Amino acid sequence: MVYYKIRGGRKLYGEVKISGAKNAAASILPGLLLINGICRICNVPQIEDVHLTIEILESLGAKVRWLSSDCIEADCREIGSRTVLPHLGVRMRASHFFIGTLLGRFGEANAPLPGGCVIGTRPIDQHLKGFAAMGADYAVDGEMVRVSVKNGQRLKGAEICFDMVTVGATMNLMLAAALADGVTVLKNAASEPHIVDLAGFLNAMGADVSGAGTDEIIIKGVPSLHGGSYSLIPDQIEAGTFMAAVAAAGGRIRLSGIIPAHLKCISAPLRHMGMEITEGEDSLMVSRPGELSGIDIVTRPYPGFPTDMQPQMGAVACFARGKSTIVETIWEDRLRYTSELRRMGADITVHERTAIFHGVPHLTGASVEALDLRAGAALVIAALAADGVTQISNIGFIERGYHDLTGKLAALGAEISREAEERDTEEDH
Ligand code: EPZ
């Protein structure tokens, strides 16, 4: 078993370059399937989800190669398959973006239903409702969802109003509508930075998308998309995770390669707690001048406080003076990480979607488990500030979304390493 070993108590100092956005790559890389040409995408994070997405692209017939540590070239002119192989698709929540792109380009798509996960059931009813509004039929048989347009025609532009703000359905319908016949209007659309990034990518390849970043997005279908180059935005949540790390552990770090405007929703509560944060053009200086005070947070769609930063802020709240309250409004089960923090001595009570924290003088290192991606990040943050050594298992979740987290933290002075448990071998017995 591979695990992270962290000895807490070291303040963080130095500079960290933030990688490209995981949740931008999640939709833009499958979006390459829409393009009858060759594309070069840069600032691509080297994370497990990206490697799996590339594996799925290649399984469909795309030719993909890494040009450098963060740039890929993709040729999607010869796509033979319309089916995402189940053994690949089930390994990643975001494989549903292949439905929108295969359907948009070829009028047919088959993919495994994304399974639920610990943060919630993660349905795709809004995606399917949108495809149906554009003239597609869909059926779920067993683990597969099959979507197609009669007689291999194109999707038709439609007006779609989502029942709730959904990042995935907004992006999936943008992808499907890019090559549709006519105009698609998405109402009650999500406005996260990665939605704007997806629109930027599509328009760079010849699409006609407007309104991204507002709650109404208009996509005028075009006959085809051409190749070109595009660079992903930096990862808002990776940046926020490092901001939370220095809030818990102390010190002073500079985040580079970021877009400060994307981080205002995270900087605001941290400043309220007592952090000092100064913005540069593409950087932030973040420091903890003294003890932090408690905070009340409610997760909301962008530009509200992001749910993907909720566990990380929970870890910070464990150390903040007084009471903090966190309400999770997006996911029905995203407070499970608190049980692992309690094993380290945190004072947390949870009732339904609300967690109440009372700051304690210190946490104590323990053996804990990453229950999902951001829950794992929260444990890393708590361990950096805890007394003694913490071992974090199930780090595969963490490495799905963070590139070289241990290397980046060690470079800032953390005592963190990636260890492999000595496996018992036959001859040992
Ligand atoms: C995306 O998930 C992100 N993942 C999540 O990040 C993030 O937490 C979430 O958006 C919210 O910002 C990627 O982008 C790959 P939603 P997604 O559709 O698209 C309900 C991380 O840690 N809903 O915005 O799956 C849903 O149950 C991950 O990086 C439906 O009911 O989220 C939820 O309550 C975790 N039916 C709410 O909407 C649908 O068809 C928001 O979901 C779709 C969604």
Residues whose N, C-alpha, C, O or C-beta is under 5 A from the ligand:
A	BS01	EPZ	N23 A26 A94 R122 P123 I124 D125 Q126 H127 M164 V165 T166 V167 G168 A169 T307 D308 I330 W331 L373 R374
